[in-house]
Amino acid sequence: RIAASRRTLATLGTVLLLVLLAVCPWSRSVNIPAVARIEGVVSLYAPVPARLAGFETVEGKRVRQGEVLFQLVSPDLEDELLRVHAELALVSARLARLAADARDRSLRIVLETRERYLREEQAGLLRQKAALTIAAPRDGTISNLDTRLMAGMWLNSHHRLAVLLSANNDPHDGHASSTGLEIKGLVSEAGFNRIAVGAAGRFVPDDPQLSPFPVILQERQPISAVRLDEPVLAETQGGLVPVHAESGREELKPRGAWFPVRLSPANGAAVDAAVFAHPSRGQVVLDADPESFAARLFRQVASVLIREAGF
C-alpha cells in the first residue's frame, strides 16, 4: 500500500508539474523574418545573362540620372534577334505573294497571326537589348562596386554589379546613418496579436559578419500580405516564410496569414548603415506579451476550427 501510495503521489506530482509548465507563460518574444536595407538604394544587376563589354564607373563616383554605367552584350540575344528578323521577313514575303481570294484566306489568317506574334517577340528582344546598356536610374553615388568586374567576363542575372545610393544615403558624405536604415518583415498570425508598436527587439542578420543591433517596432499592418515584396524571405530562397507561386505569375504569395511590419534602429544604436547598402536578411527577436504553451495550443486549434467552419 505504501509503495502504491508513493507511485500515486509521484504520478500526481508529474501531472501537476506538466500542467504548471503548460499554463506558465514562458514565451516572451516573437521571431520575425525581416530584411534590413538603406532607404533610397538601388541594386544594379544584369537584366539577362550577358558578357560585360565595358564600364566607366568607379567606387564612390557621383553619377547623374541617365548616365551610362555598364555596357553588356549578349550573343544569345543577338542570335534570337537574327532568327526572329529572318522569320519575320519570310512571313512578310509570303503574305505579299498571296492573292486576295478566298482560297488563300485561311493561310493569310495563319500568316498574319504568326507575323503579329513575331513582331511582339522582336519588340521584347529589342527591349532586352536596350536594357543591356545599364544607366543610372537616379542621381546618386556608386557603392559596393564589384571589384572582380573586368571587360569580357560573363555575368548571370543574379550578379550584382554595384549599388546606387541616393544623395541622402551617401556613405562618403557621412549621410548614411542609422536613421536611413529600414527593417521590413512579416510576422505570423500567431505572433501578430502579441506585439505592439513601440516594442523593443534586436535584428540579427543571417550574415555572421554583420553585428546585431537594437530595433523598435514602428508599424504593424492589420491586413495580411497578399504577396511577398521581399523574395529573399521566401522559404524557397532560404527564408522562413512559406510561399507558393501564383499560377502564371512570377510573384510569390505567402501561405497562411503573414502581416507586414516596419521597424527602425533604436535611438542611440551604433549601426553602420553603409554595410546594409545590399539588403541583408535576418530575424527580429521582438519583445511580446507572455504566452503559455497551453494558450498557444488553444489558439492554434481555435484558428483551425474557425477556418474549417468558413468564418
C-alpha positions as CSV (number, residue, x, y, z in Angstrom):
1,R,0.0,0.0,0.0
2,I,2.8,2.4,0.9
3,A,4.5,1.7,-2.4
4,A,1.3,2.2,-4.3
5,S,0.7,5.5,-2.5
6,R,4.2,6.7,-3.4
7,R,3.6,5.8,-7.0
8,T,0.3,7.7,-7.0
9,L,1.9,10.7,-5.4
10,A,4.7,10.6,-8.0
11,T,2.2,10.4,-10.8
12,L,0.2,13.3,-9.4
13,G,3.3,15.3,-8.9
14,T,4.4,14.7,-12.5
15,V,0.9,15.6,-13.8
16,L,0.9,18.8,-11.7
17,L,4.3,19.8,-13.0
18,L,3.3,19.3,-16.6
19,V,0.2,21.4,-16.0
20,L,2.2,24.1,-14.5
21,L,4.7,24.0,-17.4
22,A,1.8,24.2,-19.8
23,V,0.0,27.2,-18.3
24,C,3.1,29.1,-17.2
25,P,3.8,31.9,-19.8
26,W,7.3,31.0,-20.9
27,S,7.4,32.6,-24.3
28,R,8.1,36.4,-24.1
29,S,9.3,37.1,-27.6
30,V,8.3,36.7,-31.2
31,N,10.7,35.9,-34.1
32,I,10.0,37.9,-37.2
33,P,11.7,37.2,-40.6
34,A,13.0,40.6,-41.9
35,V,15.2,42.4,-44.3
36,A,17.4,45.5,-43.4
37,R,18.4,48.0,-46.1
38,I,19.2,51.6,-46.6
39,E,16.3,53.7,-47.8
40,G,16.7,55.0,-51.3
41,V,19.0,52.2,-52.5
42,V,19.1,50.6,-56.0
43,S,21.0,47.4,-56.7
44,L,22.2,47.1,-60.3
45,Y,22.1,43.7,-62.0
46,A,22.5,42.3,-65.5
47,P,19.0,42.0,-66.9
48,V,19.8,38.8,-68.7
49,P,22.9,36.5,-68.8
50,A,25.4,38.6,-70.7
51,R,29.1,39.5,-71.2
52,L,30.5,42.7,-69.8
53,A,31.7,44.8,-72.7
54,G,32.9,47.6,-70.5
55,F,32.2,50.1,-67.7
56,E,33.1,53.7,-66.9
57,T,32.3,53.9,-63.2
58,V,34.3,53.6,-60.0
59,E,33.6,53.2,-56.3
60,G,32.3,56.4,-54.8
61,K,31.7,58.1,-58.2
62,R,28.8,60.6,-58.2
63,V,26.5,60.0,-61.2
64,R,23.6,61.7,-62.8
65,Q,20.3,60.1,-63.8
66,G,20.7,58.5,-67.3
67,E,24.4,58.3,-67.1
68,V,25.7,55.0,-68.7
69,L,27.4,52.9,-66.1
70,F,27.8,49.4,-67.7
71,Q,27.6,48.1,-71.2
72,L,26.7,44.5,-71.7
73,V,26.4,42.3,-74.8
74,S,24.5,39.0,-75.2
75,P,25.4,36.8,-78.2
76,D,22.4,34.6,-77.5
77,L,20.1,37.6,-77.6
78,E,21.7,38.7,-80.9
79,D,21.1,35.2,-82.3
80,E,17.5,35.4,-81.3
81,L,17.1,38.8,-82.9
82,L,18.6,37.5,-86.1
83,R,16.3,34.4,-86.1
84,V,13.2,36.5,-85.5
85,H,14.2,39.0,-88.1
86,A,14.7,36.3,-90.7
87,E,11.5,34.5,-89.9
88,L,9.6,37.8,-89.9
89,A,11.0,38.7,-93.4
90,L,9.9,35.3,-94.7
91,V,6.4,35.5,-93.3
92,S,6.0,39.1,-94.7
93,A,7.2,37.9,-98.1
94,R,4.7,35.1,-98.2
95,L,1.9,37.4,-97.2
96,A,2.9,39.8,-100.0
97,R,2.7,36.9,-102.6
98,L,-0.8,35.7,-101.5
99,A,-3.6,36.5,-103.9
100,A,-6.6,38.2,-102.4
101,D,-9.1,35.3,-102.9
102,A,-11.0,33.0,-100.6
103,R,-8.6,30.1,-101.2
104,D,-5.8,32.0,-99.6
105,R,-7.9,33.4,-96.8
106,S,-7.2,30.7,-94.2
107,L,-3.5,30.7,-94.9
108,R,-3.4,34.5,-94.7
109,I,-5.0,34.4,-91.2
110,V,-2.4,32.0,-90.1
111,L,0.5,34.0,-91.5
112,E,-0.9,37.3,-90.1
113,T,-1.2,35.8,-86.7
114,R,2.4,34.5,-86.9
115,E,3.6,37.9,-88.1
116,R,1.9,39.6,-85.2
117,Y,3.5,37.2,-82.7
118,L,6.9,37.6,-84.3
119,R,6.7,41.4,-84.1
120,E,5.8,41.2,-80.4
121,E,8.7,38.8,-79.8
122,Q,11.0,41.2,-81.7
123,A,9.9,44.2,-79.6
124,G,10.5,42.2,-76.4
125,L,14.0,41.2,-77.6
126,L,14.8,44.8,-78.5
127,R,13.7,45.9,-75.1
128,Q,16.1,43.4,-73.6
129,K,18.9,44.6,-75.8
130,A,18.3,48.2,-74.8
131,A,18.4,47.1,-71.1
132,L,22.0,45.8,-71.7
133,T,23.0,49.4,-71.5
134,I,22.7,50.0,-67.8
135,A,22.2,53.6,-66.9
136,A,21.8,55.3,-63.5
137,P,18.0,55.4,-62.7
138,R,18.6,58.5,-60.5
139,D,21.2,60.8,-59.2
140,G,23.4,59.2,-56.6
141,T,26.7,57.7,-55.6
142,I,28.2,54.3,-56.7
143,S,28.8,52.0,-53.8
144,N,29.7,48.3,-53.4
145,L,31.1,48.1,-56.9
146,D,32.1,44.5,-57.6
147,T,35.9,44.7,-57.7
148,R,36.1,41.5,-59.7
149,L,34.5,43.1,-62.8
150,M,36.5,43.2,-66.0
151,A,35.7,43.5,-69.6
152,G,34.8,40.2,-71.2
153,M,33.6,38.4,-68.1
154,W,30.3,36.6,-68.2
155,L,27.5,37.6,-65.8
156,N,24.2,36.0,-64.8
157,S,21.1,37.9,-63.9
158,H,21.8,37.3,-60.1
159,H,25.2,39.0,-60.3
160,R,25.1,42.4,-58.5
161,L,27.3,44.9,-60.3
162,A,27.0,47.8,-57.9
163,V,24.7,49.7,-55.6
164,L,23.5,53.2,-56.3
165,L,22.9,55.3,-53.2
166,S,20.6,58.3,-53.3
167,A,22.2,61.6,-52.0
168,N,20.6,61.3,-48.6
169,N,22.3,57.9,-48.0
170,D,25.8,58.7,-49.4
171,P,28.2,57.0,-47.0
172,H,31.1,59.0,-48.4
173,D,29.4,62.2,-47.1
174,G,28.5,60.6,-43.7
175,H,24.8,60.8,-44.6
176,A,24.3,57.0,-44.4
177,S,23.3,57.0,-40.7
178,S,21.1,54.5,-38.9
179,T,18.2,56.9,-39.4
180,G,18.3,56.0,-43.1
181,L,18.1,52.3,-42.3
182,E,14.7,50.5,-42.5
183,I,13.8,47.0,-41.5
184,K,10.8,45.3,-43.0
185,G,9.4,41.9,-42.1
186,L,6.5,39.7,-41.8
187,V,5.0,38.4,-38.5
188,S,2.9,35.3,-38.4
189,E,-0.7,35.3,-37.3
190,A,0.4,33.6,-34.1
191,G,2.6,36.5,-33.1
192,F,0.6,39.4,-34.5
193,N,-1.6,39.9,-31.5
194,R,1.3,39.6,-29.1
195,I,3.2,42.6,-30.4
196,A,2.6,46.4,-30.1
197,V,4.0,49.5,-31.7
198,G,7.0,50.6,-29.7
199,A,8.1,47.1,-28.7
200,A,11.8,46.7,-28.5
201,G,13.9,43.9,-30.0
202,R,17.1,43.0,-31.9
203,F,17.7,42.5,-35.6
204,V,20.0,39.5,-36.0
205,P,21.4,39.3,-39.6
206,D,21.9,35.9,-41.2
207,D,25.4,37.1,-42.3
208,P,27.7,36.3,-39.3
209,Q,30.0,39.2,-40.4
210,L,27.2,41.7,-39.5
211,S,26.5,42.6,-35.9
212,P,23.0,42.5,-34.4
213,F,21.5,45.9,-33.3
214,P,18.5,47.0,-31.2
215,V,15.3,48.0,-33.1
216,I,11.9,49.5,-32.3
217,L,8.6,48.4,-33.9
218,Q,7.2,51.4,-35.8
219,E,4.3,49.9,-37.6
220,R,2.3,46.7,-37.9
221,Q,-0.3,46.4,-40.7
222,P,-3.6,44.7,-39.7
223,I,-4.1,43.3,-43.2
224,S,-2.2,40.2,-44.1
225,A,0.2,40.4,-47.1
226,V,-1.2,39.3,-50.4
227,R,2.2,39.0,-52.0
228,L,5.8,38.8,-50.8
229,D,7.6,42.1,-51.6
230,E,10.9,40.7,-50.2
231,P,11.5,37.5,-52.2
232,V,14.6,36.7,-50.0
233,L,12.3,36.0,-47.1
234,A,10.6,33.1,-49.1
235,E,11.2,29.6,-47.9
236,T,12.2,28.7,-51.5
237,Q,15.1,31.1,-51.2
238,G,16.3,30.1,-47.8
239,G,14.0,32.3,-45.8
240,L,11.4,31.4,-43.2
241,V,8.1,32.4,-44.9
242,P,6.3,29.6,-46.7
243,V,5.1,30.6,-50.1
244,H,3.5,29.3,-53.3
245,A,3.9,30.9,-56.7
246,E,0.8,32.4,-58.3
247,S,-0.1,30.4,-61.4
248,G,1.3,32.0,-64.5
249,R,2.9,34.8,-62.5
250,E,6.4,35.3,-61.0
251,E,5.3,36.9,-57.8
252,L,5.2,34.9,-54.6
253,K,2.3,34.7,-52.2
254,P,2.7,33.8,-48.5
255,R,0.9,30.6,-47.4
256,G,-1.2,31.5,-44.4
257,A,-1.6,34.9,-42.8
258,W,1.5,37.0,-42.5
259,F,1.3,40.6,-41.5
260,P,3.8,43.3,-42.7
261,V,5.7,45.2,-40.0
262,R,8.2,48.0,-40.2
263,L,11.0,48.7,-37.7
264,S,13.9,51.1,-37.3
265,P,17.1,51.1,-35.3
266,A,16.6,52.2,-31.7
267,N,17.8,55.6,-30.7
268,G,21.5,55.6,-30.0
269,A,22.0,52.3,-31.8
270,A,25.5,52.2,-33.3
271,V,24.8,51.0,-36.8
272,D,27.0,51.4,-39.9
273,A,24.2,51.8,-42.4
274,A,26.6,51.7,-45.3
275,V,27.2,47.9,-44.8
276,F,23.5,47.4,-45.5
277,A,23.6,49.0,-49.0
278,H,22.8,45.5,-50.1
279,P,19.7,44.2,-48.4
280,S,20.5,41.8,-45.5
281,R,18.2,39.1,-44.4
282,G,17.8,38.1,-40.8
283,Q,15.4,37.8,-37.9
284,V,14.0,40.3,-35.4
285,V,13.6,38.9,-31.9
286,L,10.9,41.2,-30.6
287,D,9.5,41.6,-27.1
288,A,5.9,40.3,-26.9
289,D,3.1,39.6,-24.5
290,P,3.9,36.4,-22.5
291,E,2.2,33.3,-23.8
292,S,2.0,29.8,-22.3
293,F,2.2,26.6,-24.3
294,A,-1.5,25.8,-23.5
295,A,-2.7,29.2,-24.7
296,R,-0.7,28.8,-27.9
297,L,-2.1,25.3,-28.5
298,F,-5.7,26.5,-27.8
299,R,-5.3,29.5,-30.1
300,Q,-3.9,27.3,-32.9
301,V,-6.7,24.8,-32.6
302,A,-9.3,27.6,-32.5
303,S,-7.8,29.1,-35.6
304,V,-8.0,25.9,-37.5
305,L,-11.6,25.3,-36.4
306,I,-12.7,28.8,-37.5
307,R,-11.0,28.4,-40.9
308,E,-12.6,25.0,-41.4
309,A,-16.0,26.4,-40.4
310,G,-15.6,29.1,-43.1
311,F,-15.7,32.1,-40.9
